[in-house]
Amino acid sequence: MANIAPRWSWIRRVDAWLLATVLVAFGLRLAWALYADADPTDGRFDDSLLYHFLAIGIRDHSTYVNPFTGVATGTWPPGYPAFLAAVYSIFGVNVKAALAVQALLGALTVGATYLLGRQLFDRVSAAIAALLLAVMPGQIFFAGILWSEVLFTLLFVLALIAIAALSSRPERERLAWAVATALLVAAAAYVRETGLLLIPVAALYWGWSLRSWRSSLRFAGAAALLVALLILPWAVRNTTQLDGFVVLSSSTGTNFWRGHHSGATGGFDSIEPLIAASKPRDQPGGEADAHQRGMREGLEFLARNPLDEAKLSTAKVRWLYQGDRRSLQLTEADGQVSLLRAGVRSVFGHLADAAYYAVLTLSGVAMVRWVRERGSRPILPVLAIGVVTLGYVAFWGDARFHAPLMPLFCLLAGWALQPLLRPPA
């Protein structure tokens, strides 16, 4: 009994410290959002402007139409505009209120990362990871703009918690965790189609952790079926209103073409040649035509240019993981508006990149530790990072796309630092 008190004392200290970490994360994100004051109607023309007006359309008219053409759209999955519409329904069309809610979601992601770390690693590693994520500038900057990264990252981490939980629960509870996984994957996919990649992540992880590929396929199959059923209504809506088969987003085909065409760089290339060859997007059927043409021409390019595809794959990974100041750039809509002084912009950009590369370096140290110890703890984060990276190699790369993976890199970094910071026995 003499050893119980110190042990529980350490638990209480860490839990209180975690609460403080989550509060710090919220405070930093809210302070940045108020300081940057990035309003989608401040003269920019980017996704945040479209998200904003799509949300107003949902709130006021229960419609999902392009605000500039008046035509039904499926360019963006409806999850994030629906989230904004809910915020606007409660607080009015108030961008600052939406950013405050996003700051809260970002802070909750810090707590969720801790919970995932407790499942996969240990309390110290999880606490370090939560602190790293709380103060990472790139993550803080995303909370200050109306882009989908903050909401998607939270759903992504919650889905990974459900995936990790299934293999550790009794057999009688596993189907329920498969259902929970499916619900979270579907919610994530409605925000960003990348969420669908969590199904193969789950299948691979469950197969390894349960030591039974038959069980893995049964649970992953059930989850995939439920995800398909949850997405089906939106696919029917798209196919009916867009005059062509579109599942979650008509941008799937255009994004695929962006990464697979003559002259592709692997990054954000203009899709104007594809749009010019398709039906006008301000007319019914235009979006679906560009989507289908993009898929068709992209596949043809891929089949005919295997050597170019090998080079493009490397370029896409480079674009995906280059620095962490992308959210800072998006704060000013890539230079469309000027909100920050040049000195502030430069200092914050360097801080974001420095923190990012430090975490990546520590993640590399974690891989060395994994090889030396031959344990199993990093398998789920590594699987998720690998599958998502391959997913973007199939399309195109941009530094903002690695944002949902940063909680996983922080977990690996926390595990690398854990031997230095573990509490005394």
N, C-alpha and C positions, 0 to 999 in steps of 0.2 A: 504493500500500500504506500510505502514511502516514496516510490518512484512515480506514482500516479499524478500527484499534485504538480510537479515540475512539467510533466508532459502536457497536462491540460492547460497549464499556465502558458506554455508556448503556443498552443492552439488558439487560446483567447487572444494573445498578442497578435498573431498573424491575422485572425479574422477582423480584429479592430483595425489593423493596418490595411487590410484589403478594403474595408469600408472607406478609410481615408483615401486610398488610392483611387477608388471609383469617384469619390467626391472631387478629388483633384482633377481627374480626367474630365468630369463634367464642367468644372470651373474653367479649365483651360480652353475647352471647346466653345463654351458659351462666350468667354471673353474674346476669343478670336473672331467668332461670328459677328459680335457687336462691333468690334474694331474694324474689321475688313468691310463690313456693310455691303456685301455683294448681293445686289438686288437683280433678279432676272430681267427687270424692265428698265435697267439703267443705261440701255443703249447697246447691249450685247446681242448677238444672235448665235445662240448655241443651244444645246439640249435643255439647259435649265429654263430657258424661255418657253420652249415647247412643253416641258413638264408642267410649268406654272399654268399655262393656259389650258392644257388638257385637264388639269385638276379643277380649274374653274368650270370647264364644260361639264365635267362629271357632277360637280356640286350643284350647279345651277340648272342644268338641263338633262342630266343623266345620259349624256351623249359622249361619244369618243370619236371626235372628228378633228382633222387638222385645222387649227384655228386660223390659218392663213389661206386655205383653199376651200374650207367648208365641206370637204369630202371625208367620208369615213376613213380612218387610218388604222394601220396595224404596224406602223414603223417601230413603235416602242411597245413592249409588253405593258400591260395596264397596272402592274403592281405599284410602282412608285407614284404615278399620277393619282392612283386611288388612295395611297397613303396621304399625299398632300391634300387631296379632296377632303379626307376625314379631318385633317388638321384645320383646314379652312372652314369646314362646317362647324367646328367648335369655336374657333377664335376669329372667324372672319377671314377675308383674304389678307392675311398678315404674314409677310415673309419672315419677319423677325421671330414670330411665334413658331413657324415651321423650322427655322434654324435652331431655336431653343429645344424643340422636340428632338431634332437631329443630334444636338449635343448630348441630350439624355440617352439616345440610342447608342451613341458612341461610348458613353460611360458604361452602359449596360454590356456592351461588347467586351469591355475590359473585365467586367465581372464574369461574363460567360467564358472568356479565355482562361480565367483562373479555374473555373469549374472543369473545363476540358483538361487543363493541366493536372488537376487533382486526379482525374480519371486515368490519365496516361502516364504521368510522371510521379511527382511527389509535391508536398505542400510548399517546399522552398522554391522549387523550379517554377511552380505555378504562380507564386507570389512575385518572383522576379519578372516573369513574363508579363504579368498584369501591370507592373510598374513601367516596364519598357514600353508597352503598348500605350499606356496612359500618357506618356510624355513624348511619344514620337511625333515630330512636327508634321510629317506627311499625313498622318491620321487626323491630327488636330485641324489641319487646313481643310480637309474634306467636309468637316462638320459645318463649315461656313458657306457652302454653296449648295444649291438645289440640284445635286446630282445623286444618282441612285446608290453610290458606293457605300454610304453609311448604313442604310437599311439592309442592303444585300449582305454586307459583311456580318452583321448581327445574325441574320437568318442562316448564313453559311456556317458560322460557328455553332449555332444552336443545333443545326442538322448534324454536325460532326459529334456533338455531345450525345445525341440520340444514337448515332452509329456506334460510338464507343460503348454506350450503355448496353446495347443489345447483347454483346458477347459476354458481358460480365453478369448478366441476370439469369435467374433460373429458366429452364426450358419453357415453363408455363407462361412466362412473362414476355418471351421474345417476340411473339407475333404482335403484341401491343407496341413494342418498341419499333418494330418494322413499320407499323402504321404511323407512329409518331414521326419516324424518319421520312415517310412518304409525304406527310402533311407539310413538314418543314421544307423538304425538297421542292414540292409544288409551289409553296409560298415564295421560295427563293427564285424559282424559275419564272414566276410571274413578274419578278422584279428584273432579273437578268437571266437569259437563257443558259448562261454558264452554270446555273444551279443544277441543271440536268446531269452534269458531270458527277454529281455526288452519288448517283446510282451505281456507276462502275466502281467508284471509290468504296462504297458500302459493300458491294459484291466481293471485291478483292480483300477488304479488311475482314469481313465476316468469314470468308473462306479460310484465311490464315488463322484468325483468332479462335474459331470454332473447331479447327482441324477437320473440317467437313465441308467439301465443296458442294455436296448435295444439299446440306442445310443452308449454306450460303445462297445457292441458286433459288431455293424455296423462298427464303425471306426476301432476297433482292427482287425476285420475280413478283412476289406479292406487292412489294413497295412500288416497283415500276408500273404494275397494273393500276394501282391506286393513283399514282401520279398521272398516268395517261387518262384515267377517268376524270380527274380533277381539271386537266387541261382541255379535255374534249369540248366543253361548252364554248370556250374561247376560240378554239379551232373552227368550230361550226360557225360561230359569229363571223370570224375573219373570212372564211371561204364564201359565206353568203354575201357579206357586205363589200368585200374587196373583189368579187368576181374572179376568184382564183384560189387555189389551195394554198393556204398559209396557216401554219400551226400556232406559234406564239408571236412571231414578229416577221414582218415583211422585209426587215433589214437583214435577215439571215442570208438571203441570197446576195444582196449587195455587199455585205461584209465578206462573204466568201469570195466574191469576184475581186474585191479590194486586195485580197492576199494572193490571188491567182490570175494574173493577166500579164500580157506583155508590158514590160517596164515596171512591174511591181517592185517595191522596195522592201516589203515586209512590214511597213508602217502605215501611217495614215495617208493613203493615196486618194486622189480625187476619183469619185465615181461618175463624174460628168459624162465621160464617153459611154458608159453603160446606160445612164439616164437618157442621153440623147438618142440612143438606139431603141429605147423602149417607148411604150405608150406614155403620154403625158401623165405625170403623177397627180395633177389636179383634176383628172377625170376618173370615173369609176373604172377599175381594172388596171390603172396605171401602176400602182404599187405592186400588185401581184405579178404583173408582167415583168417589172424590173427584178423582182425576187426570183422568178423562175428563170429568166434569161441569165441572171448572175450565177445561179447554181449551174446551169447548163454550160455556159462558157467557161466558168471556173474549173469544172470537172474536165472539160476538153483540154484546157491549158495544162492542167495537172498531168493528164495522161500523155500528152505530147511532149512535155518538157521536164522529164524526171531530173535532169541535172540542175536545171534552174530551180526546181522545187527544193533540192537539197540545200542550195545556197540560200534560198528564201527562208528555209526553216531556221537556219543559224541566225539570219538577220532578224527574224521575228522574236527569237529568244532574247537577242540583244536589245531590241526595242522594248520588250516586256520588262526587262530588269534594269534599264538604264536610270539610275537615280530615283529620287523620291520627291522631287519638287513639282511633280505634275499637278498636284492639287493646288499648289500656290499659283501656278500659271493659269489654271482654270478659274481661280478667284478673279482674275482680270480678263477672263475670256480670251486667253492667248493674245493679249495686247489690244483687244477691242475697246476696253475701258481702262482708265488709270485710277487705281484706288490707293496704291501704296507708294511711298517715297522710294526712290531708287536704292538708297542705302538700306532701308528696311527690307526691300525685296531681295537684295543681294545677300544680306546676313541670314535671313530666314531660309533662302534657298540653299545656302551652304550648310546651315544647320540640319535641314531636312536630309540632304544627301549624306552628310557625315554620320548622322544617327542610323540611317538606312544601311550604309556600308558596314558600320560597326556591327549591326545585328546580323547581316549576312555573313560577316567574318566569324562571329560567334556560332552561327549555325553550322559553318564549316567545321569548327572545333567540335561541335556536337557530333558531326558525322565521324570524326576521328575517334571520339570516345565510343561511339556505337560500334565501330569496327573492332576496337580493342576489347570492349566488354561483351560483345556479341549478345546484347540484350534485345528486347523487343519494344521498348518504350517509344522510340521515334517512328514506328512503322506507319501509324495513321497520318501524322503530319506529312511525312515524306511521300506517302501514297497520294494524298490530296494535292500537294504541291506538284508532283509529277504529272498527275492526270490533268489538272487544270492547265499546266504549262503546255502539254500536248494538245489540249483543246484549243488554245490560242495559236499554236503552230498551224493548226488546220485552218485558221482564219487569218488574223493579222495581229501584230503586237503593238502595245502602247503601255507606257509606264503606269498609267492609272489602273490598268487591269490587274496589277499585282497587289492592289490595296487589300482585297479580301484575304490574301495569303499572309499578310503581315502578322496576324495573331499566331499563325503557325510558325513563322520564322522566329517570333518572340519566344514561343514555347521552346524551340530548339536552343535559342540563345540562353534562356533561363536554365535549361538543363546543363548547358556547357558551364555556366557560372555556379551551378549548385554546389559542387565540391568545395568551392571557396567560401560559400556563405551558409552552409548547413549549420543548424543550431547545435550547441554542445549536447552530448548524450547525457 
